[in-house]
Amino acid sequence: MSKLSGGPFPPDRFGGASPQDRSGAPRLPEGRQIPLAAVREAARTIYQAAVRTPLIRLHLDAPAPEVYLKLEVLQPIGSFKIRGAFNVVRQLAPEQLENGVWTVSAGNAAQGVALAARQVGARASVMVMDTAPETKIRAIERLGASIVRATYDECWRTVESHGSDRMKGHFVHPFDDDRFIAGNGTAALEIFEDLPDVDAIVAPLGGGGLLAGLAAVAHELRPATCVYAAEPETAAPLSVSLAAGRPMYFDRWQATFVDGAGGKSVLTSMWPLLARLSGSIVVSLDDVAHAMRLAAERAHIIAEGAAGCAIAAALSGHAGAGKVVAVVSGGNIDLSRFAALVGACTS
């Protein structure tokens, strides 16, 4: 079962305005902004490494919502992360690249940074969470990056502190970087080109870099379009943050097959961007597995757990009854695990 945690601001005030309107509603948090111009500038260069992915209709039985899938699984690394990673790495000066680049990741950002580094001729290393599936580890190794394994808690502390004494080179944050966010936002430019009247966009929340990029573009191109986070019930820090009106930790966090979404907290630095979302749709793990199976059966797409969250949230009806796009953020999951989750085998 899914549930919607609404943002503190109604969707029609998505961009914010005065400190307080006549209804008494508070204004949106001030400060950090991702300009549409930065996203457009990223779009002029990221296709040196990324590809323009298709948007397809997920054909469902009535009375299901009108759901479309943005297939980021078709990126060269099987994930949207190449968009943001390349947009950061391509802008680094030679002296910043001299000692290599590194990131911290559950696997997809690591692949993005590794491929981006290879494109510019730099070394790459990654601190990889112990929850990362083997298929992501093998992909990182194929891209030539060195791997430093760490616990989930150490990796999350690295995300929060923007650094680690164990790593060397230039740190590419996997989501809390305006350049990374702008690169991610190019996916929204493509969505609006293909479906200009989209009513809602749903994407999984890991650290928030994808959603922040999508929302920045939606706000400028079509403010009526709602942007929702999708979170698993085992790791839903944005839902409690929106309810509290401030960034929060999620006390009941659990590691699951949804390894690419559901952090332990919302970073304070990301809050001004994420507070603008239309809400968070929290889905059960059973909902996620069902959505993964449905995508495989109806669209012949292998979606990892985080992507399954977005599909499940779109199917829930909480994103509205209009045209809803689910960003299928990645497809990097061990095939045996996928088969078990969708009921294709018994173990």
Short mmCIF file of the C-alpha atoms (twelve columns), coordinates in Angstrom:
data_MODEL
# 
_entry.id   MODEL 
# 
loop_
_atom_site.group_PDB 
_atom_site.id 
_atom_site.type_symbol 
_atom_site.label_atom_id 
_atom_site.label_alt_id 
_atom_site.label_comp_id 
_atom_site.label_asym_id 
_atom_site.label_seq_id 
_atom_site.Cartn_x 
_atom_site.Cartn_y 
_atom_site.Cartn_z 
_atom_site.pdbx_PDB_model_num 
ATOM 1   C CA . MET A 1   0.000  0.000   0.000   1 
ATOM 2   C CA . SER A 2   1.227  3.475   -0.813  1 
ATOM 3   C CA . LYS A 3   0.630  6.779   0.884   1 
ATOM 4   C CA . LEU A 4   1.239  10.404  0.008   1 
ATOM 5   C CA . SER A 5   3.088  12.828  2.239   1 
ATOM 6   C CA . GLY A 6   2.392  16.260  0.864   1 
ATOM 7   C CA . GLY A 7   4.874  19.081  0.838   1 
ATOM 8   C CA . PRO A 8   4.287  22.045  3.118   1 
ATOM 9   C CA . PHE A 9   3.314  24.114  0.096   1 
ATOM 10  C CA . PRO A 10  0.437  23.436  -2.329  1 
ATOM 11  C CA . PRO A 11  1.452  22.572  -5.930  1 
ATOM 12  C CA . ASP A 12  0.084  25.838  -7.343  1 
ATOM 13  C CA . ARG A 13  2.680  27.702  -5.270  1 
ATOM 14  C CA . PHE A 14  5.466  25.480  -6.551  1 
ATOM 15  C CA . GLY A 15  7.883  28.297  -7.185  1 
ATOM 16  C CA . GLY A 16  7.124  30.413  -4.147  1 
ATOM 17  C CA . ALA A 17  6.521  34.134  -4.061  1 
ATOM 18  C CA . SER A 18  5.939  36.494  -1.175  1 
ATOM 19  C CA . PRO A 19  6.726  35.704  2.484   1 
ATOM 20  C CA . GLN A 20  3.052  35.027  3.120   1 
ATOM 21  C CA . ASP A 21  0.041  35.150  0.853   1 
ATOM 22  C CA . ARG A 22  -3.462 36.190  1.897   1 
ATOM 23  C CA . SER A 23  -4.396 32.617  2.778   1 
ATOM 24  C CA . GLY A 24  -1.620 32.542  5.371   1 
ATOM 25  C CA . ALA A 25  0.478  29.939  3.530   1 
ATOM 26  C CA . PRO A 26  4.230  30.315  4.226   1 
ATOM 27  C CA . ARG A 27  6.608  31.019  1.392   1 
ATOM 28  C CA . LEU A 28  9.055  28.477  0.052   1 
ATOM 29  C CA . PRO A 29  12.569 28.324  1.533   1 
ATOM 30  C CA . GLU A 30  14.885 30.918  0.070   1 
ATOM 31  C CA . GLY A 31  18.386 30.355  -1.173  1 
ATOM 32  C CA . ARG A 32  19.582 27.582  -3.396  1 
ATOM 33  C CA . GLN A 33  18.279 27.544  -6.961  1 
ATOM 34  C CA . ILE A 34  19.176 25.548  -10.069 1 
ATOM 35  C CA . PRO A 35  18.767 27.902  -13.062 1 
ATOM 36  C CA . LEU A 36  17.154 26.549  -16.213 1 
ATOM 37  C CA . ALA A 37  20.068 28.094  -18.108 1 
ATOM 38  C CA . ALA A 38  22.471 25.757  -16.286 1 
ATOM 39  C CA . VAL A 39  20.406 22.743  -17.335 1 
ATOM 40  C CA . ARG A 40  20.282 23.924  -20.937 1 
ATOM 41  C CA . GLU A 41  24.028 24.480  -20.902 1 
ATOM 42  C CA . ALA A 42  24.527 20.924  -19.600 1 
ATOM 43  C CA . ALA A 43  22.341 19.623  -22.438 1 
ATOM 44  C CA . ARG A 44  24.775 21.071  -24.962 1 
ATOM 45  C CA . THR A 45  27.574 18.775  -23.813 1 
ATOM 46  C CA . ILE A 46  26.376 15.735  -21.828 1 
ATOM 47  C CA . TYR A 47  25.500 13.742  -24.936 1 
ATOM 48  C CA . GLN A 48  29.194 13.205  -25.417 1 
ATOM 49  C CA . ALA A 49  28.704 10.563  -22.715 1 
ATOM 50  C CA . ALA A 50  24.943 10.177  -22.169 1 
ATOM 51  C CA . VAL A 51  22.125 9.362   -24.588 1 
ATOM 52  C CA . ARG A 52  18.682 10.847  -25.093 1 
ATOM 53  C CA . THR A 53  16.384 8.199   -23.651 1 
ATOM 54  C CA . PRO A 54  12.876 7.398   -24.927 1 
ATOM 55  C CA . LEU A 55  9.582  8.035   -23.186 1 
ATOM 56  C CA . ILE A 56  7.088  5.200   -23.674 1 
ATOM 57  C CA . ARG A 57  3.485  4.561   -22.620 1 
ATOM 58  C CA . LEU A 58  2.992  1.778   -20.079 1 
ATOM 59  C CA . HIS A 59  -0.179 0.126   -21.327 1 
ATOM 60  C CA . LEU A 60  -2.342 -0.742  -18.347 1 
ATOM 61  C CA . ASP A 61  -5.824 -2.038  -17.734 1 
ATOM 62  C CA . ALA A 62  -8.510 0.477   -16.757 1 
ATOM 63  C CA . PRO A 63  -8.950 2.256   -14.395 1 
ATOM 64  C CA . ALA A 64  -5.171 2.590   -13.998 1 
ATOM 65  C CA . PRO A 65  -3.532 6.030   -14.401 1 
ATOM 66  C CA . GLU A 66  -2.020 7.103   -17.737 1 
ATOM 67  C CA . VAL A 67  1.593  6.224   -16.974 1 
ATOM 68  C CA . TYR A 68  4.663  6.833   -19.114 1 
ATOM 69  C CA . LEU A 69  8.160  5.494   -18.479 1 
ATOM 70  C CA . LYS A 70  11.298 7.598   -18.940 1 
ATOM 71  C CA . LEU A 71  13.832 4.879   -19.726 1 
ATOM 72  C CA . GLU A 72  17.082 5.907   -18.063 1 
ATOM 73  C CA . VAL A 73  17.896 2.192   -17.945 1 
ATOM 74  C CA . LEU A 74  19.107 2.678   -21.534 1 
ATOM 75  C CA . GLN A 75  21.975 4.985   -20.556 1 
ATOM 76  C CA . PRO A 76  25.469 3.555   -21.229 1 
ATOM 77  C CA . ILE A 77  25.796 2.754   -17.506 1 
ATOM 78  C CA . GLY A 78  22.164 1.687   -17.105 1 
ATOM 79  C CA . SER A 79  21.364 4.736   -14.950 1 
ATOM 80  C CA . PHE A 80  20.629 8.468   -15.148 1 
ATOM 81  C CA . LYS A 81  23.757 9.190   -13.070 1 
ATOM 82  C CA . ILE A 82  25.923 9.621   -16.153 1 
ATOM 83  C CA . ARG A 83  24.089 12.890  -16.853 1 
ATOM 84  C CA . GLY A 84  25.144 14.589  -13.630 1 
ATOM 85  C CA . ALA A 85  28.526 12.911  -13.332 1 
ATOM 86  C CA . PHE A 86  29.692 13.952  -16.781 1 
ATOM 87  C CA . ASN A 87  28.397 17.486  -16.318 1 
ATOM 88  C CA . VAL A 88  30.613 17.831  -13.244 1 
ATOM 89  C CA . VAL A 89  33.732 16.084  -14.503 1 
ATOM 90  C CA . ARG A 90  33.775 17.873  -17.861 1 
ATOM 91  C CA . GLN A 91  33.983 21.217  -16.024 1 
ATOM 92  C CA . LEU A 92  36.939 20.312  -13.792 1 
ATOM 93  C CA . ALA A 93  40.236 22.065  -14.468 1 
ATOM 94  C CA . PRO A 94  43.337 20.008  -15.373 1 
ATOM 95  C CA . GLU A 95  44.807 20.577  -11.917 1 
ATOM 96  C CA . GLN A 96  41.613 19.214  -10.352 1 
ATOM 97  C CA . LEU A 97  41.865 16.090  -12.496 1 
ATOM 98  C CA . GLU A 98  45.567 15.578  -11.881 1 
ATOM 99  C CA . ASN A 99  45.116 13.319  -8.839  1 
ATOM 100 C CA . GLY A 100 41.993 11.662  -10.170 1 
ATOM 101 C CA . VAL A 101 38.363 11.904  -9.118  1 
ATOM 102 C CA . TRP A 102 36.334 9.888   -6.647  1 
ATOM 103 C CA . THR A 103 32.810 9.528   -5.371  1 
ATOM 104 C CA . VAL A 104 30.758 7.606   -2.824  1 
ATOM 105 C CA . SER A 105 27.927 5.482   -4.113  1 
ATOM 106 C CA . ALA A 106 25.572 2.541   -3.915  1 
ATOM 107 C CA . GLY A 107 26.815 1.768   -7.411  1 
ATOM 108 C CA . ASN A 108 25.183 3.956   -10.050 1 
ATOM 109 C CA . ALA A 109 26.937 7.251   -9.290  1 
ATOM 110 C CA . ALA A 110 30.185 5.284   -9.119  1 
ATOM 111 C CA . GLN A 111 29.639 4.048   -12.661 1 
ATOM 112 C CA . GLY A 112 28.759 7.548   -13.813 1 
ATOM 113 C CA . VAL A 113 31.891 9.087   -12.357 1 
ATOM 114 C CA . ALA A 114 34.041 6.199   -13.617 1 
ATOM 115 C CA . LEU A 115 32.757 6.597   -17.186 1 
ATOM 116 C CA . ALA A 116 33.008 10.387  -17.063 1 
ATOM 117 C CA . ALA A 117 36.591 10.137  -15.803 1 
ATOM 118 C CA . ARG A 118 37.471 7.742   -18.587 1 
ATOM 119 C CA . GLN A 119 35.993 10.180  -21.120 1 
ATOM 120 C CA . VAL A 120 38.359 12.944  -19.954 1 
ATOM 121 C CA . GLY A 121 41.373 10.683  -19.336 1 
ATOM 122 C CA . ALA A 122 41.391 10.874  -15.540 1 
ATOM 123 C CA . ARG A 123 41.721 8.169   -12.891 1 
ATOM 124 C CA . ALA A 124 38.694 7.285   -10.807 1 
ATOM 125 C CA . SER A 125 38.103 5.599   -7.473  1 
ATOM 126 C CA . VAL A 126 34.905 4.980   -5.574  1 
ATOM 127 C CA . MET A 127 33.832 4.326   -2.016  1 
ATOM 128 C CA . VAL A 128 31.109 1.736   -2.463  1 
ATOM 129 C CA . MET A 129 28.394 0.933   0.054   1 
ATOM 130 C CA . ASP A 130 28.221 -2.636  1.315   1 
ATOM 131 C CA . THR A 131 24.600 -2.737  0.138   1 
ATOM 132 C CA . ALA A 132 25.618 -2.443  -3.535  1 
ATOM 133 C CA . PRO A 133 24.695 -5.496  -5.628  1 
ATOM 134 C CA . GLU A 134 27.426 -7.460  -7.373  1 
ATOM 135 C CA . THR A 135 26.221 -6.396  -10.811 1 
ATOM 136 C CA . LYS A 136 27.078 -2.787  -9.941  1 
ATOM 137 C CA . ILE A 137 30.462 -3.782  -8.471  1 
ATOM 138 C CA . ARG A 138 31.376 -5.662  -11.640 1 
ATOM 139 C CA . ALA A 139 30.304 -2.738  -13.816 1 
ATOM 140 C CA . ILE A 140 32.491 -0.332  -11.816 1 
ATOM 141 C CA . GLU A 141 35.455 -2.654  -12.264 1 
ATOM 142 C CA . ARG A 142 34.841 -2.910  -16.024 1 
ATOM 143 C CA . LEU A 143 34.983 0.875   -16.230 1 
ATOM 144 C CA . GLY A 144 38.448 0.825   -14.676 1 
ATOM 145 C CA . ALA A 145 37.748 2.492   -11.342 1 
ATOM 146 C CA . SER A 146 39.380 1.296   -8.137  1 
ATOM 147 C CA . ILE A 147 36.988 0.290   -5.367  1 
ATOM 148 C CA . VAL A 148 37.150 1.038   -1.662  1 
ATOM 149 C CA . ARG A 149 34.457 -0.850  0.227   1 
ATOM 150 C CA . ALA A 150 32.760 0.719   3.228   1 
ATOM 151 C CA . THR A 151 29.727 0.292   5.428   1 
ATOM 152 C CA . TYR A 152 26.537 2.115   4.606   1 
ATOM 153 C CA . ASP A 153 27.011 4.315   7.673   1 
ATOM 154 C CA . GLU A 154 30.544 5.352   6.675   1 
ATOM 155 C CA . CYS A 155 29.337 6.144   3.169   1 
ATOM 156 C CA . TRP A 156 26.446 8.227   4.471   1 
ATOM 157 C CA . ARG A 157 28.796 10.155  6.758   1 
ATOM 158 C CA . THR A 158 30.953 10.833  3.697   1 
ATOM 159 C CA . VAL A 159 27.895 12.117  1.843   1 
ATOM 160 C CA . GLU A 160 27.058 14.418  4.742   1 
ATOM 161 C CA . SER A 161 30.599 15.721  5.278   1 
ATOM 162 C CA . HIS A 162 31.531 15.958  1.580   1 
ATOM 163 C CA . GLY A 163 34.796 14.110  2.115   1 
ATOM 164 C CA . SER A 164 36.767 11.207  3.568   1 
ATOM 165 C CA . ASP A 165 40.340 10.795  4.783   1 
ATOM 166 C CA . ARG A 166 40.422 7.378   3.117   1 
ATOM 167 C CA . MET A 167 40.102 8.769   -0.403  1 
ATOM 168 C CA . LYS A 168 42.356 10.871  -2.645  1 
ATOM 169 C CA . GLY A 169 41.664 13.176  -5.572  1 
ATOM 170 C CA . HIS A 170 38.798 15.515  -6.380  1 
ATOM 171 C CA . PHE A 171 35.521 14.525  -4.716  1 
ATOM 172 C CA . VAL A 172 32.470 14.414  -7.000  1 
ATOM 173 C CA . HIS A 173 29.444 14.457  -4.733  1 
ATOM 174 C CA . PRO A 174 26.844 11.975  -6.020  1 
ATOM 175 C CA . PHE A 175 23.967 14.446  -5.687  1 
ATOM 176 C CA . ASP A 176 24.713 17.562  -3.578  1 
ATOM 177 C CA . ASP A 177 26.387 19.574  -6.347  1 
ATOM 178 C CA . ASP A 178 24.611 22.140  -8.519  1 
ATOM 179 C CA . ARG A 179 26.453 20.918  -11.613 1 
ATOM 180 C CA . PHE A 180 25.409 17.323  -10.947 1 
ATOM 181 C CA . ILE A 181 21.810 18.436  -10.407 1 
ATOM 182 C CA . ALA A 182 21.817 20.498  -13.608 1 
ATOM 183 C CA . GLY A 183 23.035 17.473  -15.559 1 
ATOM 184 C CA . ASN A 184 20.252 15.358  -14.082 1 
ATOM 185 C CA . GLY A 185 17.760 18.033  -15.092 1 
ATOM 186 C CA . THR A 186 18.411 17.350  -18.769 1 
ATOM 187 C CA . ALA A 187 16.121 14.340  -18.398 1 
ATOM 188 C CA . ALA A 188 13.266 16.766  -17.701 1 
ATOM 189 C CA . LEU A 189 14.050 18.773  -20.837 1 
ATOM 190 C CA . GLU A 190 13.561 15.567  -22.813 1 
ATOM 191 C CA . ILE A 191 10.332 14.723  -20.978 1 
ATOM 192 C CA . PHE A 192 8.787  18.099  -21.796 1 
ATOM 193 C CA . GLU A 193 9.893  17.827  -25.425 1 
ATOM 194 C CA . ASP A 194 8.163  14.444  -25.740 1 
ATOM 195 C CA . LEU A 195 5.115  15.108  -23.514 1 
ATOM 196 C CA . PRO A 196 4.596  18.882  -23.155 1 
ATOM 197 C CA . ASP A 197 1.358  18.534  -21.189 1 
ATOM 198 C CA . VAL A 198 2.668  16.094  -18.590 1 
ATOM 199 C CA . ASP A 199 0.705  16.479  -15.358 1 
ATOM 200 C CA . ALA A 200 3.138  14.840  -12.933 1 
ATOM 201 C CA . ILE A 201 6.663  13.459  -12.837 1 
ATOM 202 C CA . VAL A 202 7.641  10.846  -10.265 1 
ATOM 203 C CA . ALA A 203 11.239 9.859   -9.492  1 
ATOM 204 C CA . PRO A 204 12.937 7.957   -6.671  1 
ATOM 205 C CA . LEU A 205 14.609 9.828   -3.846  1 
ATOM 206 C CA . GLY A 206 18.136 8.795   -2.959  1 
ATOM 207 C CA . GLY A 207 19.879 12.011  -2.031  1 
ATOM 208 C CA . GLY A 208 17.574 14.206  -4.084  1 
ATOM 209 C CA . GLY A 209 19.803 15.231  -6.987  1 
ATOM 210 C CA . LEU A 210 17.534 13.772  -9.655  1 
ATOM 211 C CA . LEU A 211 14.347 15.235  -8.198  1 
ATOM 212 C CA . ALA A 212 15.951 18.639  -7.690  1 
ATOM 213 C CA . GLY A 213 16.954 18.739  -11.355 1 
ATOM 214 C CA . LEU A 214 13.535 17.617  -12.564 1 
ATOM 215 C CA . ALA A 215 11.757 20.157  -10.353 1 
ATOM 216 C CA . ALA A 216 14.001 23.030  -11.461 1 
ATOM 217 C CA . VAL A 217 13.039 22.437  -15.081 1 
ATOM 218 C CA . ALA A 218 9.350  21.813  -14.373 1 
ATOM 219 C CA . HIS A 219 9.064  25.040  -12.396 1 
ATOM 220 C CA . GLU A 220 10.340 27.059  -15.362 1 
ATOM 221 C CA . LEU A 221 8.741  25.217  -18.280 1 
ATOM 222 C CA . ARG A 222 5.369  24.170  -16.833 1 
ATOM 223 C CA . PRO A 223 4.681  25.168  -13.202 1 
ATOM 224 C CA . ALA A 224 1.399  23.226  -13.275 1 
ATOM 225 C CA . THR A 225 3.361  19.963  -13.506 1 
ATOM 226 C CA . CYS A 226 3.704  18.336  -10.096 1 
ATOM 227 C CA . VAL A 227 6.964  16.615  -9.161  1 
ATOM 228 C CA . TYR A 228 6.754  13.825  -6.604  1 
ATOM 229 C CA . ALA A 229 9.403  11.819  -4.780  1 
ATOM 230 C CA . ALA A 230 8.970  8.059   -4.505  1 
ATOM 231 C CA . GLU A 231 10.336 6.427   -1.351  1 
ATOM 232 C CA . PRO A 232 10.223 2.893   0.039   1 
ATOM 233 C CA . GLU A 233 8.466  2.532   3.376   1 
ATOM 234 C CA . THR A 234 11.727 1.237   4.862   1 
ATOM 235 C CA . ALA A 235 13.657 4.423   4.058   1 
ATOM 236 C CA . ALA A 236 11.510 7.515   3.629   1 
ATOM 237 C CA . PRO A 237 13.296 10.544  5.103   1 
ATOM 238 C CA . LEU A 238 11.632 13.068  2.801   1 
ATOM 239 C CA . SER A 239 8.145  12.030  3.865   1 
ATOM 240 C CA . VAL A 240 8.922  12.747  7.527   1 
ATOM 241 C CA . SER A 241 10.825 15.902  6.591   1 
ATOM 242 C CA . LEU A 242 7.885  17.312  4.646   1 
ATOM 243 C CA . ALA A 243 5.589  16.490  7.549   1 
ATOM 244 C CA . ALA A 244 7.909  18.248  9.995   1 
ATOM 245 C CA . GLY A 245 8.729  21.160  7.718   1 
ATOM 246 C CA . ARG A 246 12.473 20.642  8.158   1 
ATOM 247 C CA . PRO A 247 15.134 18.069  7.170   1 
ATOM 248 C CA . MET A 248 14.863 14.949  9.294   1 
ATOM 249 C CA . TYR A 249 16.490 11.566  9.910   1 
ATOM 250 C CA . PHE A 250 14.438 8.443   9.271   1 
ATOM 251 C CA . ASP A 251 14.695 6.430   12.469  1 
ATOM 252 C CA . ARG A 252 13.258 3.189   11.074  1 
ATOM 253 C CA . TRP A 253 15.728 2.879   8.170   1 
ATOM 254 C CA . GLN A 254 16.349 -0.629  6.816   1 
ATOM 255 C CA . ALA A 255 18.541 -1.900  4.006   1 
ATOM 256 C CA . THR A 256 16.530 -3.647  1.269   1 
ATOM 257 C CA . PHE A 257 16.730 -4.506  -2.423  1 
ATOM 258 C CA . VAL A 258 15.855 -0.849  -3.067  1 
ATOM 259 C CA . ASP A 259 19.541 0.060   -2.760  1 
ATOM 260 C CA . GLY A 260 19.493 3.118   -5.016  1 
ATOM 261 C CA . ALA A 261 16.816 5.033   -3.122  1 
ATOM 262 C CA . GLY A 262 15.915 5.769   0.449   1 
ATOM 263 C CA . GLY A 263 18.688 7.487   2.376   1 
ATOM 264 C CA . LYS A 264 18.848 7.877   6.134   1 
ATOM 265 C CA . SER A 265 18.181 11.596  6.087   1 
ATOM 266 C CA . VAL A 266 17.548 14.679  4.006   1 
ATOM 267 C CA . LEU A 267 20.674 16.814  3.920   1 
ATOM 268 C CA . THR A 268 20.174 20.346  5.197   1 
ATOM 269 C CA . SER A 269 21.852 21.681  2.058   1 
ATOM 270 C CA . MET A 270 19.331 19.836  -0.157  1 
ATOM 271 C CA . TRP A 271 16.257 20.880  1.806   1 
ATOM 272 C CA . PRO A 272 15.618 24.203  -0.007  1 
ATOM 273 C CA . LEU A 273 15.387 22.259  -3.273  1 
ATOM 274 C CA . LEU A 274 13.408 19.268  -2.005  1 
ATOM 275 C CA . ALA A 275 10.929 21.307  0.038   1 
ATOM 276 C CA . ARG A 276 9.572  22.582  -3.270  1 
ATOM 277 C CA . LEU A 277 8.380  19.137  -4.364  1 
ATOM 278 C CA . SER A 278 4.667  18.435  -4.534  1 
ATOM 279 C CA . GLY A 279 5.006  15.595  -2.046  1 
ATOM 280 C CA . SER A 280 6.479  12.187  -1.293  1 
ATOM 281 C CA . ILE A 281 4.680  8.983   -2.248  1 
ATOM 282 C CA . VAL A 282 5.732  6.180   0.079   1 
ATOM 283 C CA . VAL A 283 5.345  2.668   -1.300  1 
ATOM 284 C CA . SER A 284 5.662  -0.794  0.204   1 
ATOM 285 C CA . LEU A 285 8.317  -3.260  -0.904  1 
ATOM 286 C CA . ASP A 286 5.539  -5.473  -2.273  1 
ATOM 287 C CA . ASP A 287 4.350  -2.510  -4.379  1 
ATOM 288 C CA . VAL A 288 7.881  -2.056  -5.710  1 
ATOM 289 C CA . ALA A 289 8.280  -5.728  -6.640  1 
ATOM 290 C CA . HIS A 290 4.865  -5.700  -8.344  1 
ATOM 291 C CA . ALA A 291 5.827  -2.597  -10.335 1 
ATOM 292 C CA . MET A 292 9.103  -4.204  -11.407 1 
ATOM 293 C CA . ARG A 293 7.196  -7.245  -12.631 1 
ATOM 294 C CA . LEU A 294 4.622  -5.126  -14.455 1 
ATOM 295 C CA . ALA A 295 7.337  -3.138  -16.242 1 
ATOM 296 C CA . ALA A 296 8.996  -6.381  -17.316 1 
ATOM 297 C CA . GLU A 297 5.740  -7.924  -18.546 1 
ATOM 298 C CA . ARG A 298 4.211  -4.888  -20.262 1 
ATOM 299 C CA . ALA A 299 7.289  -2.900  -21.387 1 
ATOM 300 C CA . HIS A 300 10.015 -5.578  -21.364 1 
ATOM 301 C CA . ILE A 301 12.127 -3.398  -19.086 1 
ATOM 302 C CA . ILE A 302 14.357 -4.546  -16.228 1 
ATOM 303 C CA . ALA A 303 14.010 -1.950  -13.472 1 
ATOM 304 C CA . GLU A 304 16.090 -1.966  -10.309 1 
ATOM 305 C CA . GLY A 305 14.456 -1.334  -6.940  1 
ATOM 306 C CA . ALA A 306 14.749 2.466   -6.985  1 
ATOM 307 C CA . ALA A 307 13.188 2.626   -10.440 1 
ATOM 308 C CA . GLY A 308 10.485 0.256   -9.257  1 
ATOM 309 C CA . CYS A 309 9.678  2.759   -6.501  1 
ATOM 310 C CA . ALA A 310 8.917  5.441   -9.080  1 
ATOM 311 C CA . ILE A 311 6.744  3.101   -11.143 1 
ATOM 312 C CA . ALA A 312 4.874  1.916   -8.049  1 
ATOM 313 C CA . ALA A 313 4.257  5.500   -6.941  1 
ATOM 314 C CA . ALA A 314 2.936  6.429   -10.384 1 
ATOM 315 C CA . LEU A 315 0.614  3.422   -10.346 1 
ATOM 316 C CA . SER A 316 -0.702 4.258   -6.881  1 
ATOM 317 C CA . GLY A 317 -2.903 7.108   -8.086  1 
ATOM 318 C CA . HIS A 318 -1.376 9.534   -5.593  1 
ATOM 319 C CA . ALA A 319 0.377  11.386  -8.429  1 
ATOM 320 C CA . GLY A 320 -2.982 12.157  -10.014 1 
ATOM 321 C CA . ALA A 321 -5.121 10.757  -12.796 1 
ATOM 322 C CA . GLY A 322 -3.588 12.727  -15.674 1 
ATOM 323 C CA . LYS A 323 -0.427 12.017  -17.637 1 
ATOM 324 C CA . VAL A 324 2.152  10.721  -15.147 1 
ATOM 325 C CA . VAL A 325 5.795  10.075  -16.018 1 
ATOM 326 C CA . ALA A 326 7.762  7.637   -13.887 1 
ATOM 327 C CA . VAL A 327 11.514 8.065   -14.247 1 
ATOM 328 C CA . VAL A 328 12.921 4.547   -14.536 1 
ATOM 329 C CA . SER A 329 16.154 5.683   -12.987 1 
ATOM 330 C CA . GLY A 330 18.251 2.543   -13.406 1 
ATOM 331 C CA . GLY A 331 18.267 -1.132  -14.283 1 
ATOM 332 C CA . ASN A 332 21.378 -2.340  -12.468 1 
ATOM 333 C CA . ILE A 333 20.185 -5.286  -10.416 1 
ATOM 334 C CA . ASP A 334 21.505 -8.836  -10.121 1 
ATOM 335 C CA . LEU A 335 19.406 -10.890 -12.518 1 
ATOM 336 C CA . SER A 336 18.899 -13.707 -10.032 1 
ATOM 337 C CA . ARG A 337 17.603 -11.208 -7.464  1 
ATOM 338 C CA . PHE A 338 15.351 -9.615  -10.063 1 
ATOM 339 C CA . ALA A 339 13.939 -12.984 -11.078 1 
ATOM 340 C CA . ALA A 340 13.155 -13.837 -7.456  1 
ATOM 341 C CA . LEU A 341 11.538 -10.463 -6.759  1 
ATOM 342 C CA . VAL A 342 9.227  -10.612 -9.783  1 
ATOM 343 C CA . GLY A 343 8.326  -14.250 -9.180  1 
ATOM 344 C CA . ALA A 344 10.186 -15.686 -12.134 1 
ATOM 345 C CA . CYS A 345 11.894 -18.199 -9.869  1 
ATOM 346 C CA . THR A 346 11.397 -19.519 -6.363  1 
ATOM 347 C CA . SER A 347 14.667 -18.378 -4.749  1 
# 
